[in-house]
Amino acid sequence: MSAGWYYMTTGWLRKGRRVGPISESDLLVRIDQGKIAPETLLQSTKTKGKWVPMKSVGPAMSRWMKANPDDATPKKNLA
């Protein structure tokens, strides 16, 4: 758990703002708190320095699914 993680958040006037570095355990806490969602962009040495959506990071997404079981099930299109 040594990777320094960064994530993008909406700042003042909808400008993206990079937050970090944070530890993996802090990343998981923020996922549990709902501060980081599947669409949130993450970056670390584990993503080879590229910004990727959280949903493409397996352990982070499985943690999010545990914290949000209702949102983890596929929704039917009601249109």
N, C-alpha and C positions, 0 to 999 in steps of 0.2 A: 504494500500500500504506500508506495513512495512516489507515485506519479503526481505531479502538480497539475490540477485540472483548472481550466478556465471555462466560463460560460457567458453567453451574451444575454443581457437583460435590456429591457426598454428603459431608456433614461429620459431626461428632460426633453420635451417636445418630440417624443417618439424616436429619438436617436438611440441607436444601439450602443451599449456600453459593455465593455469586457470586464468581468469580475474574476479575480483570482490572483495568484494561484491558491487553490484550496486542496486539502487532502481528499483522498477517496472516501474516508469516513465522513468528512464534512459534506462531500457531494451527496452521499446517501441520505444524510440528515436533511439536506435541502430538498431532495426528491420527496422524502416523507412529508415535509412541511408544505409541499405543493409549489415551491419556488421554482422548481425545474420540471418542465413538462416534456412529453415526447418530441415536441417541435423545437425545443430549446437547442441552440447550437452549443456543442462542447468541443474542447480542444485539449490535447495533452500529448505527451510523447507516445502514448498508446494509440493515438489516432494519427501518428506520424506528423504531428504539427498541423494537421488539416482540421478545419471546422466541419463537424458532422452533426446531424441531428441526434439527439439523445436516443431516439428509437432505434438507431443503428448500433448502439453500444449494448450488447447483450445483458451483462450484469446490471447495468443501470435500468434498462427497460424491465427486467424481471422484478427489480425492487419497486419500480413504479406500479407494476401490475399487482403486486402484493398490497401496496398502499391504496390502490384504487381499483378494487375488484369489480365494481359496477361499470367503470369506464373501460375495463379490459375486455369485456365481451363485445363481439361485433353487433352493431346496431342495424336493424332492418331499415331500408329506405321506405319511408311512409309517404312519399310523393306520388 
